[in-house]
Amino acid sequence: NNHSQLSSLPLQILLYVNGIYYIFYFLATLAMIIYKSQVFSYPDDLLAPDLAVLFLMAILEVPRLYLGFKGNLTEAEGPLGLSLGLTVGSVVLCVYLLLWQTYVLWADVLLNAVLLSAYGLESGLKVTAIAAFVS
Amino acid sequence: VARLCVCDLLVAQCDVNCCCDPDCSAEDFSLFTTCSVPVVTGDSQLCSQKAAVYSLDVEANPPERIFKLIDQVNPSIFCIHATNYEQALYLKSPEIPTPENFDQLLDKFGGATFSAEPDSWNLDTDAQNPPDANETSRYEYGVPVQTEDAFLRLPSPVVSSWCSDANPAGFLVNQATKCIRSVSVEKCDSIQALSMLFYINSSILASVFQVNITVQSIVVQSLNGMRTLLSSSDVLRLPMVLDELCINAVLGVNYHITHTDTGEIIEAAAAFVLGAISKEALSIEQSFEISFTQENTQPVPLSGNPGYVVGLPVRAGFQPQGYPFPAAFLFAALALSSNKHSQLTILHSTSTQDCLAAQGARAPVLFGYNMISGCKLRITAAMKCQPLAQTLLDVLKGQSFPEYVASFGNSQAQDVLDWVPITQLHISEQMISHTLQGSCQIPVSLGIEVKWTKYGSLVNPQARIVNVTATITTTTLKQV
């Protein structure tokens, strides 16, 4: 009876883990930005864009994960497709924090790399899930 | 990093124990005992950076220096992997001035302070003061008074006694100068500095409009020195040659500039002294003066603006006779007479130290200066106590001891509340009751205590007199 269930289990697990990891990622990155602003010379006009990107990413993450869950569980390709679209935006912001932040610490590199790989894997699974739902 | 050497202090000479010094040869290295600078690196917070390591190999004979260029790795997880901000970790090397960037560098660094972010500062000041109005509207103390073409000139002697016309008059700087100008009677109408026009033709730039210099009065001085005030001062008198004399030559100019309390010039007037130059004279002495008065005030010499300046006399005055004291606060126009001579004065010690001879000599009390003076009086048996006491009181206090002292250096006579009353105390040296009857007290000392405080902003505090107490100490004249 497996072929009656089209929802992807790996995708579900990954989305769940992604949600937990993202909370940790957000708090860690925010703490590191605060640390950087105290230890290094971090003028306000460079601090503001970095913080803006981080908060924007957090705002995008919530609907992205929600739509991913919903789409996968209801086997509907609409929400899943929307989630995929939001993932693209999150990837762009993640790349910004990895490459174009004012100070990129080694810990930043690690966190962002893990998040990027999670996004990549998720996107792949979503595409296969959409393909399964559509067909 | 290989070229950096912190211990290389002597130029073209080998520094002792400095392993990175390029001036040292192999023989010098063999004489070193240790390396004072073992490692030269960049910022240690970077994840990976180059380091130059210097060490001495003492095993070899002779000892030699080992130089290694290695990659130093910071193992911390918070090491800086990359920065996108060039000024992050480096001290910026200063720009070398060239003719192209000199003006920009002067703007940035030419002032008393310079900020790290000049752009944000510029935005703030532009919003508050439009730059055009700021330049000429408000003058500050000492700033040259600008006119149409250049500056308001006050010719003064520079280096020698000859007049130099390039001396600008500073705002609020009252000056009086005298200088010598070389003249010749034949060309006297062509010498610019002898003509009235030279001193009044340019108008002073002040806020939006320009202030013309008006002729306040003209005094004509004859050859023997007698001065006559002309009744009509609106006629411009230019120098001309008449009977081997050059008449209407400017011998003195007295500028009077009126300004508001915010530093804007509103009026300018010049009073001239014109005279005649005889044929034999090769040079004349010209005198110039400039004085600044605030509008709606009387031109009293100020002892500070507003706080007292150390070294200037303490201004004092009286209440005019006939005004009852409570009414002083009702009639705001009540004036305290305060002329130049009604200062707070103390006895001025003379060389003879004789009190009676010193009655006329007074010295003004200068703000911030503690003063002490005294005199001696020989008392004979024939002297009566009461007139003696009165004379000594006059000697100590002076003929007109004021009742009020100005609390600020620029207090105006019409602002009654700006003046502090002088509290007068009497102390008797012998307070034993049974000596009071029958004996009169003669004053022996006057002590004036001026209490002042710093008032106003922390950045620019102003001295303000708060309390003045005059204490007369008396003693009993012992009857012989």
Chai-1 contact restraints between the chains, C-beta under 6 A:
chainA,res_idxA,chainB,res_idxB,connection_type,confidence,min_distance_angstrom,max_distance_angstrom,comment,restraint_id
A,L46,B,Y85,contact,1.0,0.0,6.0,A-B,restraint_1
A,W100,B,N84,contact,1.0,0.0,6.0,A-B,restraint_2
A,T102,B,N84,contact,1.0,0.0,6.0,A-B,restraint_3
A,T102,B,Y85,contact,1.0,0.0,6.0,A-B,restraint_4
A,Y103,B,I80,contact,1.0,0.0,6.0,A-B,restraint_5
A,Y103,B,T83,contact,1.0,0.0,6.0,A-B,restraint_6
A,V104,B,H81,contact,1.0,0.0,6.0,A-B,restraint_7
A,V104,B,A82,contact,1.0,0.0,6.0,A-B,restraint_8
A,L105,B,F78,contact,1.0,0.0,6.0,A-B,restraint_9
A,L105,B,I80,contact,1.0,0.0,6.0,A-B,restraint_10
A,L105,B,H81,contact,1.0,0.0,6.0,A-B,restraint_11
A,W106,B,C47,contact,1.0,0.0,6.0,A-B,restraint_12
A,W106,B,I77,contact,1.0,0.0,6.0,A-B,restraint_13
A,W106,B,C79,contact,1.0,0.0,6.0,A-B,restraint_14
A,W106,B,H81,contact,1.0,0.0,6.0,A-B,restraint_15
A,A107,B,I77,contact,1.0,0.0,6.0,A-B,restraint_16
A,A107,B,F78,contact,1.0,0.0,6.0,A-B,restraint_17
A,V109,B,H81,contact,1.0,0.0,6.0,A-B,restraint_18
